[in-house]
Amino acid sequence: MTQIRRPINTASLNEQLAYWQRAMELEEGRNEVLRMVASGDSLDSVLNTLCHKAQVYNPNMYCSVLLLDNEAKTLHSVASSSLPDFYCEALNGTTIGMGVGSCGTAAFIEQRVIVEDINTHPYWVQFKGLALEAGLQSCWSEPIIGQDGRVYGTFAMYYSTPCKPTDEDIQFIELSANLAAVVFENDYNRQQLLDANTKLSLTVDERTSELEATNKALANRIERQARQQIERIEEEKMLTTNALLCGFAHEISTPIGNSLTTVSAIVDKIEKLFDALENGVMSRRAFEEHLTQLHQLSEINKKNLIKADSLLSQFQQLDAKQVSDVQQTFELSTFFAEVKASLHSVLGDHQLFIDSQELPITCVKECLWQVFYQLIENSLAHGFIDKAQGNIHISAIRKGNEIVINYQDDGCGIDQQHSDKVFEPFYTTQRNSNKIGLGLTTVGSLMGNVLNGRIQLQNSPVGARFEITLPGLSLVS
């Protein structure tokens, strides 16, 4: 009897061969990376090799490794495959935080972040235009974490179309991030060893007497620096107070001076009107003209007095003693919803997006509301001055014993030359407008004097970004 043989499925066989061929190439790539590490090659060359070898997994994928500066909490491009230079340069110096793209969020929360569609995900609201310009529509990011828990950076996979990772994709990004962690840890340990050897060589021949003299000199220096620091703080307080008073005097002198001039003109008109009436030489038409002029002068005077009153009100807001100290306990997500509803008419065509967990908090609610009112007003007045429809994104999470709130708009941003002056009183880039430069000064005063928190202007490739931190004492267990 003739034996019947089953036909060979050549398509399935070819797929299996391709799969094992790819697996062998990936394994060879990982071995090459490890050989470079063992040879002491530079960090950027090893990581660039890792990215290029990783593309064997999927030629349609773009890889990127970002280095985290743990002191500044900023990300820096160190290696990539096929990503545009302008995109990598724009990411340099971006401060990590909740909702700061995929990599900024992954490094901040120390967890994997999968964004299947950049067009719709809230983490990419502020950076969507930059990503689409680079032809990127999905981004999966894995934090690179060492054995001691140190975050070295992120390993990211980009695609030009929206897509969802498979189990195999998740396994690959984990393996790639783990390999990158080995590279970073080896470089870090090598540098630590070099530093230790350098210090050892410098201290071997030192004598005890020299060490004691150095310690004594160091103690004296620390004491002297402490005194100088106290004196400098007091001097800065005095300069700030003087600048505030001088600025206030300068700002309020204009409407008051204009008001005095207008009042003088009104008095002169009234005297002429009485003289004409007593002498009986005024016609009805002339009388009406005088009344019209008096009305116009009164309106001018009214506007000047309103401006002076507004200036006084804003100036009083800088004094923490003028603010209610009544603390309330409330949910932060509910608070943001109230802010959004109350400012609906002010926002107009601009959009306000809220992404907040249900975080109970105890603080002076009126002051916190004033902080976000001033920030939003600042975005509308300065950031969106040439933009018909802008976007503001507010996100909040609890990190340790603190609440961290990220405020981001996609406006024109703040030039680097102005970044260190935004919280100074009466500082504004629009001197000819109705803004007098006390909005962000009020925010800084309320954060430091009433809410016991802090606010910082962060680096951002798009618009202006502020990070607000409320202390652990404000949290409800």
Secondary structure by P-SEA (a helix, b strand, c coil): cbbbbcccaaaaaaaaaaaaaaaaaaaaaaaaaaaaaaacccaaaaaaaaaaaaccccccbbbbbbbbcccccbbbbcccccccaaaaaaaccccccccccaaaaaaaccbbbbbccccccccccccaaaaaaacccbbbbbbbcccccccccbbbbbbccbbbbcaaaaaaaaaaaaaaaaaaaaaaaaaaaaaaaaaaaacccccaaaaaaaaaaaaaaaaaaaaaaaaaaaaaaaaaaaaaaaaaaaaaaaaaaaaaaaaaaaaaaaaaaaaaaaaccccaaaaaaaaaaaaaaaaaaaaaaaaaaaaaaaaaaacccccccbbbbbbaaaaaaaaaaaaccccccbbbbbbbcccccccaaaaaaaaaaaaaaaaaacccccccbbbbbbbbbbcccbbbbbbbbccccccccccccccccccccccccccccaaaaaaaaaaccccccccccccccccbbbbbbbccccccc
